[in-house]
């Protein structure tokens, strides 16, 4: 029955049917064959609705939509260019930092590529970087901020896995910074090889960029200090963030007019949040059925018979998650896969917070991996290049990200540094 269910879901997905329809149809088929009441599928919705973190998803998403429409990407580029653009590979470093910052607040890799890709590509070409390097950089950089607060991916994992989101935010900081440092060193190497021209450092230019973006830079500081200082909860921080960016873009920068722009911004937010919540609600019902059918226990039994150590399990887990990452989007994979692997990982003594960072890191890499890596298709649309060329361009970055994945997987202290 499990194999038939999986085959049914795969066929529906390949036919292009929306994921929530495929999951819902699979759930109804499973309940019918098991002789259960389909109303059982709605039981998990109560847990979702009762989650104290649920309100943070639409509010942080709304903040990201406002920042994208209000010119925050341009201000971030100016600031990072003034700060590090004078270094070898400085302009590439600007792209890395800008994409990471923006993805953390937009919550969507594709939004980052669409919002920053068009601005960064001509700037990188003008700076002397080869087109292939630029394509790989911008394609992979779209997902760099997924481990930084207040990432929607971390929020969703915390809700599904039932772990502290505060701890998840802390755990993602060092691995996220480590990845940026690794990719930044590669950009430095490429910058020296290509002899890309650099501008001279100017205190006046930096001061002007800081003056323009100081209110933007205070936002992540306020979120981190507020949450980890114990002043606000996650939900309260999301509400404060939404109000702050609304005032920032409408009153201080005056890029958004509430009367004319607010309805469109609310619509864009509703579409993005609605798609996440629909998939989440349907997938949680299906996951509940799979758990009742003891699918995790059967997988665990197979692993116990064939895997002798935690190291072997982590190796197999990474291979499995890389496959999942290139086949499913990060939100769908979270609600479908996480409940299945949590009890198995616990049996091998893996901390659920560490597991969460491993999980998100794998899916972050999967964004740029065929056959259905979302970054590849969005970048293909944005830059007008075939997916195969984009994948070949992204290969050096993906190899470095795989090295980074091995480090954070097999050295738990990188993730659990705060314990």
MITOR-455304 format. One record per residue (C-alpha): residue number from 1; residue in one letter; x negated, y negated, z negated. Coordinates in steps of 0.05 Angstrom, whole numbers, plus 5000, padded with zeros to 4 digits. Layout:
N
(site NUM 'A' (X Y Z))
...
end
This chain:
419
(site 1 'X' (5000 5000 5000))
(site 2 'X' (4943 4952 4983))
(site 3 'X' (4909 4965 5050))
(site 4 'X' (4975 4953 5087))
(site 5 'X' (4986 4888 5049))
(site 6 'X' (4916 4863 5064))
(site 7 'X' (4923 4882 5138))
(site 8 'X' (4990 4846 5141))
(site 9 'X' (4961 4782 5111))
(site 10 'X' (4901 4783 5158))
(site 11 'X' (4944 4792 5220))
(site 12 'X' (4990 4735 5200))
(site 13 'X' (4931 4690 5186))
(site 14 'X' (4899 4707 5253))
(site 15 'X' (4964 4690 5288))
(site 16 'X' (4957 4619 5260))
(site 17 'X' (5015 4622 5212))
(site 18 'X' (5005 4573 5153))
(site 19 'X' (4971 4607 5095))
(site 20 'X' (5027 4597 5045))
(site 21 'X' (5075 4632 5093))
(site 22 'X' (5027 4691 5101))
(site 23 'X' (5017 4696 5026))
(site 24 'X' (5091 4689 5012))
(site 25 'X' (5110 4742 5063))
(site 26 'X' (5057 4789 5035))
(site 27 'X' (5084 4778 4965))
(site 28 'X' (5155 4793 4985))
(site 29 'X' (5133 4856 5022))
(site 30 'X' (5095 4880 4961))
(site 31 'X' (5154 4868 4914))
(site 32 'X' (5201 4903 4962))
(site 33 'X' (5158 4965 4968))
(site 34 'X' (5147 4967 4893))
(site 35 'X' (5222 4962 4880))
(site 36 'X' (5213 4898 4840))
(site 37 'X' (5255 4836 4835))
(site 38 'X' (5225 4780 4879))
(site 39 'X' (5240 4732 4823))
(site 40 'X' (5178 4759 4789))
(site 41 'X' (5137 4718 4839))
(site 42 'X' (5161 4655 4806))
(site 43 'X' (5138 4675 4736))
(site 44 'X' (5068 4648 4748))
(site 45 'X' (5097 4581 4768))
(site 46 'X' (5114 4568 4695))
(site 47 'X' (5041 4575 4676))
(site 48 'X' (5021 4529 4732))
(site 49 'X' (5073 4477 4713))
(site 50 'X' (5052 4481 4640))
(site 51 'X' (4978 4470 4655))
(site 52 'X' (4952 4407 4621))
(site 53 'X' (4906 4395 4680))
(site 54 'X' (4959 4397 4735))
(site 55 'X' (4971 4322 4736))
(site 56 'X' (4897 4309 4748))
(site 57 'X' (4900 4339 4818))
(site 58 'X' (4947 4288 4851))
(site 59 'X' (4918 4229 4812))
(site 60 'X' (4845 4243 4831))
(site 61 'X' (4867 4258 4902))
(site 62 'X' (4903 4191 4905))
(site 63 'X' (4840 4156 4880))
(site 64 'X' (4799 4189 4936))
(site 65 'X' (4849 4168 4989))
(site 66 'X' (4847 4096 4965))
(site 67 'X' (4771 4095 4964))
(site 68 'X' (4768 4121 5035))
(site 69 'X' (4816 4068 5060))
(site 70 'X' (4786 4011 5019))
(site 71 'X' (4715 4011 5047))
(site 72 'X' (4679 4048 4991))
(site 73 'X' (4640 4092 5041))
(site 74 'X' (4610 4030 5075))
(site 75 'X' (4591 4000 5008))
(site 76 'X' (4558 4065 4986))
(site 77 'X' (4518 4069 5050))
(site 78 'X' (4492 3998 5041))
(site 79 'X' (4472 4011 4969))
(site 80 'X' (4436 4077 4981))
(site 81 'X' (4402 4048 5043))
(site 82 'X' (4375 3990 5003))
(site 83 'X' (4355 4037 4947))
(site 84 'X' (4320 4094 4985))
(site 85 'X' (4322 4074 5059))
(site 86 'X' (4250 4050 5056))
(site 87 'X' (4224 4120 5039))
(site 88 'X' (4203 4171 5092))
(site 89 'X' (4268 4207 5109))
(site 90 'X' (4304 4151 5072))
(site 91 'X' (4362 4144 5120))
(site 92 'X' (4375 4219 5116))
(site 93 'X' (4373 4213 5040))
(site 94 'X' (4425 4158 5047))
(site 95 'X' (4470 4206 5084))
(site 96 'X' (4461 4260 5030))
(site 97 'X' (4476 4214 4972))
(site 98 'X' (4534 4179 5005))
(site 99 'X' (4568 4245 5026))
(site 100 'X' (4558 4276 4957))
(site 101 'X' (4587 4215 4922))
(site 102 'X' (4646 4210 4968))
(site 103 'X' (4663 4285 4968))
(site 104 'X' (4664 4286 4892))
(site 105 'X' (4722 4236 4893))
(site 106 'X' (4757 4254 4958))
(site 107 'X' (4757 4328 4939))
(site 108 'X' (4755 4349 5012))
(site 109 'X' (4695 4364 5055))
(site 110 'X' (4731 4348 5120))
(site 111 'X' (4751 4279 5095))
(site 112 'X' (4678 4263 5082))
(site 113 'X' (4656 4284 5152))
(site 114 'X' (4712 4244 5184))
(site 115 'X' (4702 4183 5140))
(site 116 'X' (4625 4180 5140))
(site 117 'X' (4604 4220 5202))
(site 118 'X' (4623 4166 5252))
(site 119 'X' (4584 4113 5213))
(site 120 'X' (4523 4155 5196))
(site 121 'X' (4510 4188 5264))
(site 122 'X' (4492 4124 5302))
(site 123 'X' (4451 4099 5242))
(site 124 'X' (4411 4163 5240))
(site 125 'X' (4400 4164 5315))
(site 126 'X' (4378 4091 5313))
(site 127 'X' (4329 4109 5258))
(site 128 'X' (4295 4160 5304))
(site 129 'X' (4322 4226 5278))
(site 130 'X' (4336 4280 5329))
(site 131 'X' (4409 4293 5345))
(site 132 'X' (4404 4367 5324))
(site 133 'X' (4378 4348 5255))
(site 134 'X' (4433 4295 5248))
(site 135 'X' (4488 4345 5266))
(site 136 'X' (4463 4396 5216))
(site 137 'X' (4454 4344 5162))
(site 138 'X' (4524 4314 5169))
(site 139 'X' (4558 4381 5178))
(site 140 'X' (4530 4411 5114))
(site 141 'X' (4530 4346 5073))
(site 142 'X' (4605 4343 5075))
(site 143 'X' (4610 4393 5018))
(site 144 'X' (4553 4369 4974))
(site 145 'X' (4595 4336 4921))
(site 146 'X' (4640 4395 4904))
(site 147 'X' (4602 4410 4840))
(site 148 'X' (4605 4338 4813))
(site 149 'X' (4661 4311 4770))
(site 150 'X' (4718 4298 4784))
(site 151 'X' (4717 4350 4841))
(site 152 'X' (4785 4380 4857))
(site 153 'X' (4751 4448 4868))
(site 154 'X' (4727 4449 4796))
(site 155 'X' (4795 4427 4770))
(site 156 'X' (4829 4482 4809))
(site 157 'X' (4780 4535 4785))
(site 158 'X' (4789 4514 4713))
(site 159 'X' (4865 4519 4720))
(site 160 'X' (4864 4587 4754))
(site 161 'X' (4809 4618 4710))
(site 162 'X' (4833 4587 4646))
(site 163 'X' (4766 4558 4627))
(site 164 'X' (4748 4489 4600))
(site 165 'X' (4744 4438 4655))
(site 166 'X' (4699 4396 4611))
(site 167 'X' (4649 4453 4610))
(site 168 'X' (4656 4464 4685))
(site 169 'X' (4640 4390 4697))
(site 170 'X' (4578 4396 4654))
(site 171 'X' (4556 4461 4686))
(site 172 'X' (4560 4432 4757))
(site 173 'X' (4517 4371 4746))
(site 174 'X' (4447 4403 4745))
(site 175 'X' (4460 4453 4803))
(site 176 'X' (4490 4396 4844))
(site 177 'X' (4431 4350 4832))
(site 178 'X' (4383 4408 4846))
(site 179 'X' (4414 4419 4914))
(site 180 'X' (4409 4346 4932))
(site 181 'X' (4335 4345 4911))
(site 182 'X' (4320 4407 4953))
(site 183 'X' (4354 4379 5015))
(site 184 'X' (4324 4311 5001))
(site 185 'X' (4254 4340 5002))
(site 186 'X' (4270 4373 5069))
(site 187 'X' (4294 4305 5096))
(site 188 'X' (4229 4275 5071))
(site 189 'X' (4190 4327 5109))
(site 190 'X' (4230 4315 5173))
(site 191 'X' (4223 4240 5164))
(site 192 'X' (4147 4246 5162))
(site 193 'X' (4145 4293 5222))
(site 194 'X' (4189 4248 5266))
(site 195 'X' (4156 4184 5242))
(site 196 'X' (4225 4153 5234))
(site 197 'X' (4219 4077 5225))
(site 198 'X' (4232 4050 5156))
(site 199 'X' (4254 3982 5133))
(site 200 'X' (4215 3945 5079))
(site 201 'X' (4241 3947 5009))
(site 202 'X' (4276 3883 4990))
(site 203 'X' (4299 3864 4920))
(site 204 'X' (4346 3813 4949))
(site 205 'X' (4379 3864 4995))
(site 206 'X' (4385 3914 4937))
(site 207 'X' (4414 3860 4892))
(site 208 'X' (4466 3842 4944))
(site 209 'X' (4484 3915 4955))
(site 210 'X' (4490 3925 4880))
(site 211 'X' (4534 3864 4874))
(site 212 'X' (4581 3891 4928))
(site 213 'X' (4584 3962 4899))
(site 214 'X' (4576 3952 4825))
(site 215 'X' (4650 3965 4812))
(site 216 'X' (4646 4029 4853))
(site 217 'X' (4585 4054 4815))
(site 218 'X' (4620 4042 4748))
(site 219 'X' (4674 4091 4767))
(site 220 'X' (4636 4157 4760))
(site 221 'X' (4600 4129 4698))
(site 222 'X' (4667 4113 4667))
(site 223 'X' (4696 4182 4683))
(site 224 'X' (4636 4220 4655))
(site 225 'X' (4630 4177 4592))
(site 226 'X' (4705 4178 4580))
(site 227 'X' (4712 4253 4586))
(site 228 'X' (4648 4277 4553))
(site 229 'X' (4650 4222 4501))
(site 230 'X' (4717 4248 4478))
(site 231 'X' (4753 4182 4492))
(site 232 'X' (4802 4210 4544))
(site 233 'X' (4827 4278 4568))
(site 234 'X' (4820 4302 4640))
(site 235 'X' (4892 4280 4656))
(site 236 'X' (4882 4212 4623))
(site 237 'X' (4817 4202 4661))
(site 238 'X' (4852 4217 4727))
(site 239 'X' (4906 4166 4711))
(site 240 'X' (4854 4113 4692))
(site 241 'X' (4815 4129 4756))
(site 242 'X' (4876 4120 4800))
(site 243 'X' (4894 4053 4768))
(site 244 'X' (4822 4030 4770))
(site 245 'X' (4811 4043 4844))
(site 246 'X' (4879 4013 4861))
(site 247 'X' (4860 3949 4826))
(site 248 'X' (4789 3952 4855))
(site 249 'X' (4811 3956 4927))
(site 250 'X' (4872 3911 4923))
(site 251 'X' (4849 3856 4875))
(site 252 'X' (4773 3854 4874))
(site 253 'X' (4754 3875 4945))
(site 254 'X' (4823 3859 4974))
(site 255 'X' (4816 3913 5027))
(site 256 'X' (4885 3942 5013))
(site 257 'X' (4951 3906 5011))
(site 258 'X' (4999 3942 4965))
(site 259 'X' (5062 3923 5003))
(site 260 'X' (5037 3946 5072))
(site 261 'X' (4985 4000 5056))
(site 262 'X' (5011 4034 4993))
(site 263 'X' (5067 4075 5027))
(site 264 'X' (5018 4104 5077))
(site 265 'X' (4967 4120 5023))
(site 266 'X' (5020 4155 4981))
(site 267 'X' (5043 4195 5042))
(site 268 'X' (4972 4218 5057))
(site 269 'X' (4962 4237 4984))
(site 270 'X' (5028 4275 4982))
(site 271 'X' (5011 4315 5044))
(site 272 'X' (4943 4336 5017))
(site 273 'X' (4967 4351 4946))
(site 274 'X' (5030 4385 4971))
(site 275 'X' (4991 4433 5014))
(site 276 'X' (4947 4452 4955))
(site 277 'X' (5004 4462 4907))
(site 278 'X' (5045 4504 4956))
(site 279 'X' (4987 4550 4969))
(site 280 'X' (4970 4553 4895))
(site 281 'X' (5041 4571 4874))
(site 282 'X' (5051 4625 4926))
(site 283 'X' (4982 4655 4918))
(site 284 'X' (4988 4659 4842))
(site 285 'X' (5050 4702 4850))
(site 286 'X' (5014 4749 4898))
(site 287 'X' (4953 4751 4852))
(site 288 'X' (4998 4771 4794))
(site 289 'X' (5024 4830 4835))
(site 290 'X' (4954 4852 4853))
(site 291 'X' (4934 4850 4780))
(site 292 'X' (4996 4890 4760))
(site 293 'X' (4977 4941 4813))
(site 294 'X' (4909 4947 4777))
(site 295 'X' (4870 4926 4839))
(site 296 'X' (4814 4894 4797))
(site 297 'X' (4810 4958 4755))
(site 298 'X' (4802 5000 4817))
(site 299 'X' (4748 4955 4844))
(site 300 'X' (4714 4956 4776))
(site 301 'X' (4717 5031 4775))
(site 302 'X' (4683 5034 4843))
(site 303 'X' (4629 4985 4820))
(site 304 'X' (4616 5023 4756))
(site 305 'X' (4605 5085 4796))
(site 306 'X' (4557 5052 4846))
(site 307 'X' (4526 4992 4810))
(site 308 'X' (4481 5001 4750))
(site 309 'X' (4462 4930 4730))
(site 310 'X' (4485 4858 4726))
(site 311 'X' (4432 4840 4778))
(site 312 'X' (4462 4888 4829))
(site 313 'X' (4532 4862 4815))
(site 314 'X' (4511 4790 4825))
(site 315 'X' (4478 4808 4891))
(site 316 'X' (4540 4843 4916))
(site 317 'X' (4584 4786 4889))
(site 318 'X' (4545 4735 4930))
(site 319 'X' (4551 4775 4993))
(site 320 'X' (4625 4783 4981))
(site 321 'X' (4637 4710 4966))
(site 322 'X' (4597 4687 5026))
(site 323 'X' (4644 4728 5069))
(site 324 'X' (4704 4699 5033))
(site 325 'X' (4676 4629 5041))
(site 326 'X' (4671 4634 5116))
(site 327 'X' (4741 4663 5122))
(site 328 'X' (4783 4622 5074))
(site 329 'X' (4786 4550 5051))
(site 330 'X' (4761 4536 4980))
(site 331 'X' (4829 4523 4950))
(site 332 'X' (4861 4587 4977))
(site 333 'X' (4800 4629 4959))
(site 334 'X' (4802 4602 4888))
(site 335 'X' (4874 4622 4874))
(site 336 'X' (4869 4689 4909))
(site 337 'X' (4799 4714 4892))
(site 338 'X' (4782 4685 4824))
(site 339 'X' (4834 4725 4783))
(site 340 'X' (4809 4788 4816))
(site 341 'X' (4735 4778 4802))
(site 342 'X' (4741 4748 4732))
(site 343 'X' (4754 4814 4694))
(site 344 'X' (4701 4850 4735))
(site 345 'X' (4648 4796 4721))
(site 346 'X' (4667 4796 4647))
(site 347 'X' (4653 4871 4644))
(site 348 'X' (4581 4856 4666))
(site 349 'X' (4573 4801 4614))
(site 350 'X' (4575 4742 4661))
(site 351 'X' (4598 4676 4631))
(site 352 'X' (4662 4652 4666))
(site 353 'X' (4633 4581 4672))
(site 354 'X' (4570 4609 4705))
(site 355 'X' (4615 4651 4750))
(site 356 'X' (4653 4589 4770))
(site 357 'X' (4591 4552 4793))
(site 358 'X' (4568 4614 4832))
(site 359 'X' (4637 4620 4863))
(site 360 'X' (4640 4547 4884))
(site 361 'X' (4568 4547 4909))
(site 362 'X' (4583 4606 4955))
(site 363 'X' (4645 4573 4983))
(site 364 'X' (4607 4508 4991))
(site 365 'X' (4559 4546 5037))
(site 366 'X' (4617 4580 5071))
(site 367 'X' (4644 4513 5094))
(site 368 'X' (4588 4512 5146))
(site 369 'X' (4588 4586 5165))
(site 370 'X' (4624 4620 5223))
(site 371 'X' (4674 4645 5241))
(site 372 'X' (4722 4595 5208))
(site 373 'X' (4677 4549 5167))
(site 374 'X' (4720 4486 5162))
(site 375 'X' (4660 4438 5166))
(site 376 'X' (4641 4467 5234))
(site 377 'X' (4709 4455 5264))
(site 378 'X' (4718 4386 5235))
(site 379 'X' (4648 4365 5256))
(site 380 'X' (4661 4394 5325))
(site 381 'X' (4722 4350 5331))
(site 382 'X' (4686 4289 5302))
(site 383 'X' (4622 4294 5343))
(site 384 'X' (4648 4328 5406))
(site 385 'X' (4599 4387 5401))
(site 386 'X' (4612 4462 5407))
(site 387 'X' (4616 4500 5341))
(site 388 'X' (4557 4545 5361))
(site 389 'X' (4511 4484 5370))
(site 390 'X' (4533 4457 5302))
(site 391 'X' (4519 4523 5268))
(site 392 'X' (4450 4527 5299))
(site 393 'X' (4437 4456 5277))
(site 394 'X' (4460 4472 5206))
(site 395 'X' (4417 4535 5199))
(site 396 'X' (4356 4502 5165))
(site 397 'X' (4402 4470 5114))
(site 398 'X' (4440 4535 5103))
(site 399 'X' (4375 4573 5090))
(site 400 'X' (4356 4521 5038))
(site 401 'X' (4425 4526 5007))
(site 402 'X' (4418 4602 5003))
(site 403 'X' (4353 4593 4966))
(site 404 'X' (4389 4545 4919))
(site 405 'X' (4445 4596 4910))
(site 406 'X' (4395 4649 4889))
(site 407 'X' (4365 4602 4837))
(site 408 'X' (4431 4584 4804))
(site 409 'X' (4455 4656 4807))
(site 410 'X' (4396 4691 4776))
(site 411 'X' (4374 4634 4728))
(site 412 'X' (4437 4621 4687))
(site 413 'X' (4401 4567 4647))
(site 414 'X' (4408 4520 4706))
(site 415 'X' (4483 4523 4699))
(site 416 'X' (4489 4534 4624))
(site 417 'X' (4437 4482 4605))
(site 418 'X' (4485 4448 4557))
(site 419 'X' (4494 4509 4512))
end
